[in-house]
Amino acid sequence: MTALNAPRMIDDTHPAPPPLAAVADLTLADEAATRRLGADLALALNPGDVVALCGDLGAGKSTLARAAIRTLADDPGLEVPSPTYTLVQTYATTPPVAHFDLYRLAGDNELDELGFEDSARDGIALVEWPQNAPSALAAATVVVELAMAPGSGRIAAISASEIAGARIRRSLAIRDFLAAAGLAEAPRRRFTGDASTRRYETVESNGETLVLMDAPRQPDGPPVQSGLPYSRIAHLAEDVAPFVAVAQSLVAAGFAAPAIRKADLDNGFLLIDHLGADTLLDTAGRPVPERYQAAIACLAELHATPWPSEMPVADGIVHTVPAFDRGAMRIEVDLIVDWYLPRAKGRPATDNERADFAAAWNALFEALAAAETSLTLRDFHSPNIIWRPEQSGRQRIGLIDFQDAVIGPSAYDVASLAQDARVDIPAELEARLVAHYIALRQAEGGFDADSFQRAYAIMAAQRASKILGIFVRLMERDAKPQYLRHIPRIKAYLRRTLGHPALAALRALYQDWGVLDEDTAPQALRPSDTRS
C-alpha cells in the first residue's frame, strides 16, 4: 500500500494540505465488516472531506463507497452503480456526495471537467483510484488503504487530517461502545441534531430501535464574568452525567424519559430508549391543541412532584441539580444586549443602555423571589416532546432534552411550551394552556395563581430575550443562519407578554430600542443566505 507516499502537491500555486496522520489499522473479517466501516466513516464525514480509497482490484473500495453513500442517503436499498464508465456519480444526500472512479484517468487534466473541485468544496468526495490524478490524492482529508488479508478478509489502514481524524476516531469509538453493549454488528443511521454539539443516531437491535447519543465533554469557554465561562454561570451541562441523573429520576417518578441502556460517561456515549417519532405538531407543522394540553398536564404533574436536589448518576457519582439563580438568568438575558441589539442597531449597546437594562431586570428578578420553584427542564417545547398516543396519562408525553435542568421557577417551563420558539402558538391557545395549567395546580390546593401569572410573564420575557440573542449568536458565531427565521415569532411573543403590568419598565425600554417593532427580522439581521 503506497498511497500515502504519493506527492501531496496540487500545483505550483496551491500549497499541499497538512500531512495526514494514522488513525486506525483495522481487520475486516468479511464483506459485512467492510460495509460497516463504510457506514461508520460516513457518519464522521463533513462537507469538504475528500476520501481517497486506495487498493488493488477486489480490495473492497466500491463496497465501502456504496455503504457510505447509502448511509449518507439514509437509504439502505439505494442503487449505487459503479462510476467506472461515467467517472463520477453524484447523489443529493445531506451533505451531497460525489463518487469518483479515476481508474481510466492518466493525470489531472480531466478532473476539472468532472467537477471535482466543486464536489470537494461543497460536499463529500469519495475517490477510487485517486493515485491516477495526483491532485485528487493531494486534496484528500481521509485516505483508506484496503488490501486482502492473509487467509481471508481485508485490512484497512486509515489516515486523515487532524480534524477529520478526530471525527473518525470518535465514530470508531462509538462502534466499540456498541460492541461492548452486545451490538457490534448493529446498523447505525443518522437520526437528528440540534443547535448544540450533541448528535444522535439510531441503532437497530433485534427489531428494536435505540438511540445513540454522542455528546462529547465540552471544554470551558473563555471567562466572561468573575473569571467563569458562560456555561458555568448559566448552569449548562458539560457532560452526559446530568442527562443520566435526570433521566433516571424522571423514569423512577413515572414520567416517560428514555431509560439508559448503557453509558460511557467519560467519552459521552449513551445508548437510550427511542420514545417515538411523533411530536406535538401535525404533518403540516402546526400545533395540535389537544397534544399541547396533554403536555401542559404532564408539566403540572411534574411541577407538583417533589424533587431532590441531588440525583444519582452511577455508583459513587451524584449530580447536584443547580439552582436557576439570578446569575444564570441574568447572563442569559444579557444575550439580547450582547448579540441582538448590536446586530439590529449596527453598534454596541451604550453604557447607559446597559445600565437601564440592568435596572429593569434587577427589579424583575426581585419580583421572582416568591415564585414557586420546581425541577425545571428548561427546553420544554415541541422539538423536545414526543407524542405517544398509545400511552395514557403522563406516559403520553415523552421527555428527551433535560440535561440543563435546574431548580427554578415552574413558570419557565410553562412559558417554554406556551410560547414555543419553533412554532406559532396563537394567543388564544397560549391563554388556554396557561389557564389549564393553573386549574390543574389549583385543584391540588395551595397554588397562588396571581403569583404564578406574574412569574409566567417575567419568565416568558426572560426566555424570549435570551432566544433573540441566541439566534443571532448562532448565525454570527456558529454559522447557523437558519434560526433567524424564528425571530419575528419571538418578537411577537414579547409584544404579547410585555402587556403584563409587572413588565411596564421593560416594555418601555424595548419599545425605545425597537425590539418590539412589528416587522420581520431587521435588515441587519438578514444574512445573504438563510437556507436551513
C-alpha positions in Angstrom: 0.0 0.0 0.0 1.8 3.1 -1.3 -0.9 5.8 -1.5 0.5 7.8 1.4 3.8 8.1 -0.3 2.3 9.8 -3.3 3.2 13.5 -3.8 0.9 15.8 -1.9 1.0 18.9 -4.1 -1.9 20.3 -6.1 0.1 22.6 -8.4 2.7 25.4 -8.2 0.3 27.9 -6.7 -1.7 25.7 -4.3 0.2 24.6 -1.2 -0.2 21.0 -0.1 -2.7 20.3 2.7 -1.4 19.4 6.1 0.1 15.9 6.2 -2.2 13.0 7.2 -1.7 11.0 10.3 -2.5 7.4 11.0 -5.9 7.0 12.6 -6.6 3.2 12.7 -5.5 -0.2 11.3 -8.4 -2.5 11.1 -9.0 -6.1 10.2 -12.3 -6.6 8.3 -13.4 -10.2 8.7 -15.8 -10.2 5.8 -17.7 -8.0 3.3 -20.3 -7.1 6.0 -17.4 -5.7 8.1 -16.3 -3.6 5.1 -19.8 -2.3 4.7 -20.0 -1.4 8.4 -16.7 0.5 8.1 -18.1 2.5 5.2 -21.2 3.4 7.2 -19.1 4.3 10.3 -16.9 6.5 8.2 -19.9 8.2 6.5 -21.2 9.2 9.9 -18.0 11.1 10.6 -17.7 13.0 7.3 -18.4 16.7 6.8 -18.7 18.9 3.7 -15.2 19.5 2.4 -13.9 15.9 3.1 -12.2 14.1 0.3 -11.9 10.4 0.9 -9.2 8.6 -1.1 -10.0 4.9 -1.5 -6.8 3.1 -2.4 -6.2 -0.6 -3.1 -6.0 -3.2 -5.8 -8.9 -4.6 -7.8 -11.2 -6.5 -5.5 -9.9 -4.9 -2.3 -13.3 -3.6 -1.4 -13.2 0.1 -2.4 -16.6 0.0 -4.2 -18.2 -2.0 -1.3 -17.0 0.6 1.2 -18.1 3.5 -1.0 -21.6 2.1 -1.6 -22.1 1.6 2.1 -21.0 5.2 2.8 -23.3 6.6 0.2 -26.3 4.6 1.4 -25.7 5.8 4.9 -25.5 9.4 3.8 -28.7 8.9 1.8 -30.3 7.1 4.8 -31.4 4.5 2.3 -30.0 1.0 2.8 -31.5 -0.1 -0.5 -30.3 2.8 -2.6 -29.0 1.7 -6.1 -25.3 2.8 -6.2 -23.9 1.9 -9.6 -20.2 1.8 -10.2 -18.9 5.0 -11.8 -16.2 3.1 -13.8 -17.5 4.4 -17.1 -19.2 7.6 -16.1 -16.2 8.5 -13.9 -18.4 10.3 -11.4 -21.8 9.7 -9.9 -23.5 12.3 -7.7 -26.1 12.0 -5.0 -28.4 14.6 -3.5 -27.7 13.4 0.0 -27.1 15.7 3.1 -24.4 16.7 2.6 -24.2 15.9 -1.1 -21.7 13.2 -2.1 -19.9 12.6 -5.4 -18.4 9.1 -6.1 -15.4 9.2 -8.4 -13.7 6.3 -10.2 -10.4 7.6 -11.7 -9.2 4.2 -13.0 -9.2 5.3 -16.6 -7.5 8.7 -15.9 -3.9 9.3 -16.7 -3.4 12.6 -14.8 -5.2 15.7 -13.6 -6.4 17.0 -16.9 -9.9 15.7 -16.7 -10.6 16.5 -13.1 -12.0 19.9 -13.8 -14.4 18.5 -16.3 -15.7 16.1 -13.7 -16.5 18.9 -11.2 -14.0 17.5 -8.7 -13.2 20.9 -7.2 -16.8 21.9 -6.6 -17.6 18.5 -5.1 -14.6 18.6 -2.8 -15.6 22.1 -1.7 -19.4 21.9 -1.2 -19.9 18.2 -0.3 -18.1 14.9 0.2 -16.0 13.3 -2.5 -15.3 9.6 -2.4 -12.5 8.8 -4.8 -11.5 5.4 -6.1 -8.0 5.1 -7.7 -7.0 8.6 -6.6 -3.4 7.9 -7.4 -4.2 8.3 -11.1 -4.9 12.0 -10.5 -2.3 13.4 -8.1 -4.4 16.5 -7.4 -7.2 14.3 -6.1 -4.9 12.4 -3.8 -3.3 15.6 -2.6 -6.7 17.0 -1.7 -7.6 14.0 0.4 -8.6 14.7 4.0 -9.0 10.9 4.6 -7.1 8.0 3.0 -8.4 4.5 3.3 -5.9 1.8 2.0 -7.6 -1.6 1.6 -5.8 -4.9 1.0 -6.6 -8.5 1.2 -5.6 -10.1 4.5 -3.6 -13.3 4.6 -6.1 -16.1 4.7 -9.4 -14.2 4.4 -10.9 -10.8 5.0 -9.3 -7.4 4.4 -7.1 -5.0 6.1 -8.0 -1.3 6.2 -5.4 1.4 7.1 -7.0 4.8 7.7 -5.1 8.1 7.8 -6.6 11.6 8.0 -6.1 15.2 8.7 -6.2 16.2 12.3 -9.8 17.5 12.2 -11.2 14.6 10.1 -9.2 12.1 12.1 -10.8 13.3 15.4 -14.2 12.7 13.9 -13.3 9.3 12.6 -11.8 8.2 15.8 -15.0 9.1 17.6 -17.1 7.2 15.1 -15.0 4.1 15.6 -15.1 4.6 19.3 -18.9 4.5 19.0 -18.7 1.2 17.2 -16.5 -0.1 20.1 -19.1 1.2 22.6 -21.9 -0.6 20.7 -19.8 -3.8 20.7 -19.5 -3.6 24.5 -23.2 -3.4 24.6 -23.5 -6.5 22.5 -24.3 -4.6 19.3 -21.0 -5.0 17.4 -22.8 -5.5 14.1 -25.8 -3.3 14.6 -26.7 -0.9 11.8 -26.2 2.8 12.6 -28.3 5.6 11.0 -28.2 9.3 11.3 -31.1 10.5 13.5 -31.2 14.1 14.3 -29.2 17.0 15.7 -29.9 20.4 17.3 -28.2 23.7 18.0 -25.8 22.1 20.4 -22.7 20.0 19.8 -24.7 16.8 20.6 -25.6 14.4 17.7 -27.8 11.4 17.6 -28.0 8.1 15.7 -30.5 5.3 15.7 -29.3 1.7 16.3 -31.2 -1.4 15.4 -31.2 -4.2 17.9 -33.2 -7.4 17.5 -36.1 -5.5 15.8 -35.9 -2.7 18.4 -34.7 0.8 17.6 -32.5 2.5 20.2 -30.9 6.0 20.2 -27.2 6.6 20.4 -26.4 10.0 22.0 -22.9 11.3 21.1 -22.2 14.2 23.5 -18.5 14.8 23.9 -17.5 16.6 27.1 -17.5 20.4 26.5 -14.3 22.3 27.4 -14.8 25.5 29.3 -15.1 28.6 27.1 -13.3 31.8 27.7 -14.1 33.6 31.0 -16.9 36.1 30.6 -17.7 37.1 34.2 -15.9 36.8 37.5 -13.4 34.5 35.9 -16.1 32.0 34.9 -17.2 30.8 31.4 -20.8 31.3 30.2 -21.6 27.6 30.6 -20.8 27.6 34.3 -22.7 30.7 35.1 -25.8 29.6 33.0 -25.5 26.1 34.5 -25.3 24.3 31.2 -24.3 20.6 31.2 -20.7 20.0 30.2 -21.0 16.2 30.0 -23.7 13.5 30.0 -23.9 12.9 33.7 -26.7 15.4 34.3 -28.8 13.8 31.5 -28.3 10.3 33.0 -29.2 11.6 36.5 -32.4 13.5 35.5 -33.5 10.7 33.1 -33.3 8.1 35.8 -35.1 10.3 38.3 -37.9 11.1 35.8 -38.3 7.4 35.0 -38.4 6.5 38.7 -41.1 9.0 39.2 -43.3 7.6 36.4 -42.5 10.0 33.7 -41.7 9.0 30.1 -38.0 9.7 29.8 -35.6 7.4 28.0 -34.2 4.5 30.0 -30.4 4.4 30.0 -29.4 1.1 28.4 -25.6 1.7 28.5 -23.5 4.7 29.4 -19.8 5.7 28.8 -19.7 8.8 31.0 -16.0 9.5 30.1 -16.5 9.5 26.4 -20.0 10.9 26.4 -21.8 8.0 24.7 -25.3 6.9 25.8 -27.5 4.2 24.5 -31.1 5.1 25.4 -34.7 4.2 24.6 -36.3 5.6 21.5 -39.5 7.1 22.7 -41.1 7.5 19.3 -41.2 9.9 16.3 -44.5 11.8 16.7 -44.4 15.3 18.0 -46.9 17.9 19.2 -47.4 19.1 15.6 -49.5 17.8 12.8 -48.0 16.8 9.4 -48.1 20.4 8.3 -46.0 21.5 11.3 -48.9 23.2 13.1 -49.6 22.8 16.8 -52.2 20.2 17.8 -54.1 21.8 20.7 -55.0 18.5 22.3 -51.4 17.4 22.4 -50.2 20.7 23.8 -52.9 20.4 26.5 -51.6 16.9 27.4 -48.1 18.3 27.6 -49.3 21.1 30.0 -51.0 18.4 32.1 -47.7 16.4 32.2 -45.9 19.6 33.2 -48.4 20.3 36.0 -47.8 16.8 37.4 -44.0 17.2 37.1 -44.1 20.6 39.0 -46.3 19.1 41.7 -43.8 16.3 42.3 -41.1 16.9 45.0 -37.6 16.5 43.5 -34.3 16.1 45.3 -31.5 18.5 44.5 -29.1 15.5 44.4 -29.7 12.8 41.8 -27.7 9.6 41.4 -25.8 9.0 38.2 -23.9 5.8 38.9 -22.1 4.1 41.8 -20.4 6.8 43.7 -21.5 9.6 41.3 -24.2 12.1 42.2 -25.4 15.1 40.2 -26.4 18.2 42.1 -29.2 19.9 40.2 -28.2 23.6 40.1 -30.5 26.5 41.1 -31.7 28.7 38.3 -30.3 31.7 40.2 -30.1 35.3 39.4 -26.6 34.9 37.9 -27.9 32.3 35.4 -31.0 34.3 34.5 -29.0 37.5 34.1 -26.3 36.1 31.8 -28.9 34.5 29.6 -31.0 37.7 29.3 -27.8 39.7 28.6 -27.6 37.9 25.3 -30.1 40.3 23.8 -27.8 43.2 24.6 -24.6 41.4 23.6 -25.8 39.9 20.3 -29.2 41.0 19.1 -29.0 44.7 19.8 -25.6 45.4 18.2 -26.7 43.5 15.1 -30.1 45.2 14.9 -28.7 48.7 15.6 -25.4 48.4 13.9 -23.5 49.4 17.0 -22.8 48.0 20.5 -25.1 48.9 23.4 -24.0 52.1 25.2 -23.2 52.2 28.9 -26.5 54.0 29.6 -28.5 51.4 27.7 -26.8 48.6 29.7 -27.5 50.4 32.9 -31.2 50.9 32.1 -31.4 47.2 31.0 -29.8 46.0 34.3 -32.1 48.2 36.4 -35.2 46.8 34.7 -34.2 43.2 35.0 -32.9 43.5 38.6 -36.4 44.7 39.6 -38.0 41.7 37.8 -35.6 39.2 39.4 -36.5 40.7 42.8 -40.2 40.0 42.0 -39.4 36.4 41.3 -38.2 35.8 44.9 -41.6 34.5 46.0 -42.2 32.4 42.8 -42.8 28.7 43.2 -39.8 26.6 42.2 -39.5 23.0 41.0 -37.5 20.9 38.7 -37.4 23.0 35.5 -36.5 21.1 32.3 -35.6 24.4 30.6 -36.2 23.3 27.0 -39.8 22.1 27.2 -41.0 22.8 23.7 -42.1 21.0 20.5 -38.7 19.6 19.3 -38.1 18.0 22.7 -41.5 16.5 23.4 -42.6 13.1 21.9 -46.3 12.4 21.5 -47.2 8.8 22.4 -50.9 8.3 21.7 -50.7 4.6 22.5 -50.0 5.5 26.1 -52.1 7.2 28.7 -51.6 9.9 31.4 -48.2 11.3 31.8 -46.7 8.5 29.7 -48.3 10.0 26.6 -45.6 12.8 26.8 -42.1 11.7 26.1 -39.3 13.9 27.5 -35.9 13.9 25.7 -34.0 17.1 26.4 -33.3 17.9 30.0 -29.6 17.8 30.6 -29.7 21.5 31.5 -32.5 21.0 34.1 -32.4 23.3 37.1 -34.4 24.0 40.2 -36.1 27.2 39.1 -39.5 28.9 38.7 -42.1 26.5 37.5 -43.4 29.2 35.2 -40.4 28.9 33.0 -41.3 25.6 31.5 -44.9 26.7 31.0 -43.7 29.7 29.1 -41.3 27.5 27.1 -44.3 25.4 25.9 -47.0 28.0 25.5 -44.6 30.3 23.6 -43.0 27.6 21.5 -39.9 29.2 19.9 -40.2 27.0 16.7 -44.0 27.1 16.2 -46.6 29.8 16.0 -48.8 29.5 19.1 -51.9 31.7 18.7 -52.7 33.9 21.7 -55.9 32.1 22.3 -54.1 28.7 22.6 -51.5 30.2 24.9 -54.2 31.6 27.2 -56.0 28.2 27.2 -52.8 26.3 28.0 -51.9 28.7 30.9 -55.4 28.5 32.2 -55.4 24.7 32.1 -52.1 24.6 34.0 -53.4 26.9 36.7 -56.7 25.0 37.0 -54.8 21.7 37.4 -52.4 23.2 40.0 -55.2 24.9 41.9 -57.1 21.6 42.2 -54.2 20.3 44.4 -54.7 23.3 46.7 -52.3 25.9 47.9 -51.4 27.3 44.5 -51.1 31.1 44.1 -52.5 31.9 40.6 -51.6 35.6 40.8 -48.0 35.0 41.8 -47.8 32.4 39.0 -49.1 34.8 36.4 -46.5 37.4 37.3 -43.7 34.8 37.3 -45.0 33.5 33.9 -44.8 36.9 32.4 -41.3 37.5 33.7 -40.0 34.1 32.6 -41.6 34.4 29.2 -39.9 37.8 28.7 -36.6 36.4 30.0 -36.7 33.4 27.7 -37.7 35.4 24.7 -34.9 38.0 25.3 -32.4 35.2 25.7 -33.6 33.4 22.5 -33.3 36.6 20.4 -29.7 36.8 21.4 -29.0 33.1 20.9 -30.4 33.1 17.4 -28.1 36.0 16.3 -25.2 34.3 18.1 -25.9 31.0 16.2 -25.6 33.0 12.9 -22.6 35.1 13.7 -20.5 32.7 15.9 -21.7 29.3 14.7 -22.6 29.9 11.0 -26.2 28.7 11.5 -28.3 31.5 9.9 -31.4 29.3 9.7 -32.5 30.2 13.2 -33.1 33.8 12.2 -36.4 32.9 10.6 -37.8 32.4 14.1 -37.1 36.0 15.2 -40.4 37.6 14.1 -42.2 34.9 16.1 -40.2 35.6 19.2 -40.8 39.3 18.9 -44.5 38.7 18.6 -44.4 36.7 21.8 -42.6 39.5 23.5 -45.2 42.1 22.4 -47.8 39.8 23.8 -46.0 39.2 27.1 -45.0 42.8 27.9 -48.6 43.8 28.4 -48.4 42.5 31.9 -48.2 45.4 34.4 -45.1 44.0 36.1 -43.2 44.4 32.9 -44.1 48.1 32.2 -40.5 49.3 32.6 -39.1 46.6 30.4 -41.7 47.3 27.8 -40.8 51.0 27.6 -37.1 50.1 27.2 -37.7 47.5 24.5 -40.0 49.9 22.7 -37.3 52.6 22.7 -34.8 50.1 21.3 -37.1 49.0 18.5 -37.2 45.4 19.8 -41.0 45.3 19.6 -41.3 46.7 16.0 -43.9 44.7 14.1 -41.8 43.7 11.1 -39.7 40.8 10.0 -36.1 40.5 11.2 -34.5 43.9 10.7 -32.4 44.2 7.5 -29.2 44.0 9.6 -30.4 40.6 10.8 -30.9 39.2 7.3 -27.8 37.3 6.0 -27.3 36.9 2.3 -28.2 33.2 2.6 -30.5 31.9 5.3 -31.1 28.4 3.9 -31.6 25.8 6.6 
